[in-house]
């Protein structure tokens, strides 16, 4: 039983460790949900602090970014080093350092431990993954290790909770304990060849110290047969089977977005419609009701409806990350990505961007190389996000003939859908390649990445990642989209329309006329010359302008323009109605249909490539720390979108599609 | 590959190892941030390294050392000089 040291009521402890050591799981087990999430001052590195109480002492636990050494190779690692040395504003110098060490590869983990022992701060080693180590025939003599290191060693198994209480007690006790002895490197340093860089000599001496310290403490039983770990690895990185497995995993991931998310989205759409209905019934007609229903609620509905898709994709990604597969995926994709001017580490941010570019761009923080990171951020918005999917689905379903392609079960609309996703990916590769050879030339950066052992993903960590992603979408995108919806409502409602006398128009027709005569409608007409080469009339131009701040609103805006009023094109019923109107739409004053196949394709391609998300541009500005890059992104994407839509329409019309 | 033309075996580098074979690190070249990181990850003189495999497209490579797996590109592997066998 650890008595609280007299007088001390508060301890600041930090969790330091290599990536993939179960640090996040340990953090959750010790401190639960983080109390403070935000960035460290001046950098785009997330600060994660939790709080718990033990034996009357309040402990602030800081989860430092995973790091391999104190020679930082990335902003993440720099932050860890700064916090440890008490150099980070707003974070107190730690009273206690907990080095999280993975029992399955103690040698490398002890490298960081040896560095921590030199800080002059009371240190504890939390030994994780002992159960996994046991299955590999690795046995660690904890008592001997503690004696050799000169600090307490607490074995923990966070999933079961074993050792957590002991660790809490050890933290409280350590805060007032003397700092551990510094590792004696002198003897080992003398045996290293003199002609090397001092940093390298020290690193080599450290490993010599580690080898001596762990001698006899870590016993390995040579495995009887090839371990399960190795067999899984061999299969999943195999030239044929590994690639196939990768394709299957990606296919499952994307199918889940379409198949599983759709019913959830319907439910949310229906719910929002019900809410809008009751507000409409409760209030008298007028500007306030219009603002609430068509501005605020439409905006909120447009945001909330995408949360299931984003949450689902991140659930998948978090599970893959937790089990260790994502590192293998980055390994498999590295060569391809290098061909496009990026690297394997860009894989996860780009994959995440298929749900929503915002968490994807934030995930680019794990890319140490500045150039690679910037390139990844600049092309991430080209990955077709959740908001583009309703556009693809509606236009593919309505205007692409349902013919078989090759095999009878491969339908053309599905092929075109996949093609739209491919357009984004191919364009991203091309843009990255061009930029890496022109504006961002530089030597290829090293790719040195640990391939963690296979593990069961921890539910607490997985759920935390999903929560983080959904929250960052809601907070960053959500607020702006709602604000934009209100602005758009205003631009689309004023000036008030001059209605024909004897008005027996329906509510929907009134709204349509209001939009046509409003600022937005006039803007649509003004840019008609610019969009005609794409095959669009002024109504489409109007909808496109409306969707520049947030592409989510495009179908709703089309619905209003075509006199459908409040019908929600996100739901099946509304979509059917909208499709019927679109199919019947003609160019003003003629019989010529607006929506032909080439036009549908040009719309989809435009939406695939255009930067129509102010929230993403804002996040790009934040993550790159400059206003230049969001502007560059907007300009290049819009230009590419226009060009591609132009080519597709002109080519398609000439080819008679 | 061992060249005994002048009586001294030629140094093997990590990028010359066959898949599945083992070597012992003699040196890490470069003297820059990359070589430091490779050493800090455990590629120190005397450490045993095994080439586990190569990615389907030929790069990067997967090696095993000090009880864990590390992936690195051929360019990085070329910096690791192994003891001749």
Boltz contact constraints between the chains, C-beta under 6 A:
constraints:
  - contact:
      token1: [A, 69]
      token2: [B, 40]
      max_distance: 6.0
  - contact:
      token1: [A, 71]
      token2: [B, 36]
      max_distance: 6.0
  - contact:
      token1: [A, 105]
      token2: [B, 67]
      max_distance: 6.0
  - contact:
      token1: [A, 105]
      token2: [B, 68]
      max_distance: 6.0
  - contact:
      token1: [A, 107]
      token2: [B, 66]
      max_distance: 6.0
  - contact:
      token1: [A, 108]
      token2: [B, 42]
      max_distance: 6.0
  - contact:
      token1: [A, 108]
      token2: [B, 66]
      max_distance: 6.0
  - contact:
      token1: [A, 197]
      token2: [B, 31]
      max_distance: 6.0
  - contact:
      token1: [A, 199]
      token2: [B, 36]
      max_distance: 6.0
  - contact:
      token1: [A, 200]
      token2: [B, 36]
      max_distance: 6.0
  - contact:
      token1: [A, 200]
      token2: [B, 39]
      max_distance: 6.0
  - contact:
      token1: [A, 203]
      token2: [B, 39]
      max_distance: 6.0
  - contact:
      token1: [A, 203]
      token2: [B, 40]
      max_distance: 6.0
  - contact:
      token1: [A, 204]
      token2: [B, 44]
      max_distance: 6.0
  - contact:
      token1: [A, 207]
      token2: [B, 44]
      max_distance: 6.0
  - contact:
      token1: [A, 237]
      token2: [B, 53]
      max_distance: 6.0
  - contact:
      token1: [A, 239]
      token2: [B, 56]
      max_distance: 6.0
  - contact:
      token1: [A, 243]
      token2: [B, 56]
      max_distance: 6.0
  - contact:
      token1: [A, 331]
      token2: [B, 55]
      max_distance: 6.0
  - contact:
      token1: [A, 331]
      token2: [B, 71]
      max_distance: 6.0
  - contact:
      token1: [A, 332]
      token2: [B, 55]
      max_distance: 6.0
  - contact:
      token1: [A, 334]
      token2: [B, 60]
      max_distance: 6.0
  - contact:
      token1: [A, 335]
      token2: [B, 57]
      max_distance: 6.0
  - contact:
      token1: [A, 335]
      token2: [B, 59]
      max_distance: 6.0
  - contact:
      token1: [A, 446]
      token2: [B, 34]
      max_distance: 6.0
  - contact:
      token1: [A, 446]
      token2: [B, 76]
      max_distance: 6.0
  - contact:
      token1: [A, 447]
      token2: [B, 60]
      max_distance: 6.0
  - contact:
      token1: [A, 447]
      token2: [B, 73]
      max_distance: 6.0
  - contact:
      token1: [A, 448]
      token2: [B, 37]
      max_distance: 6.0
  - contact:
      token1: [A, 448]
      token2: [B, 72]
      max_distance: 6.0
  - contact:
      token1: [A, 449]
      token2: [B, 71]
      max_distance: 6.0
  - contact:
      token1: [A, 450]
      token2: [B, 70]
      max_distance: 6.0
  - contact:
      token1: [A, 451]
      token2: [B, 69]
      max_distance: 6.0
  - contact:
      token1: [A, 451]
      token2: [B, 71]
      max_distance: 6.0
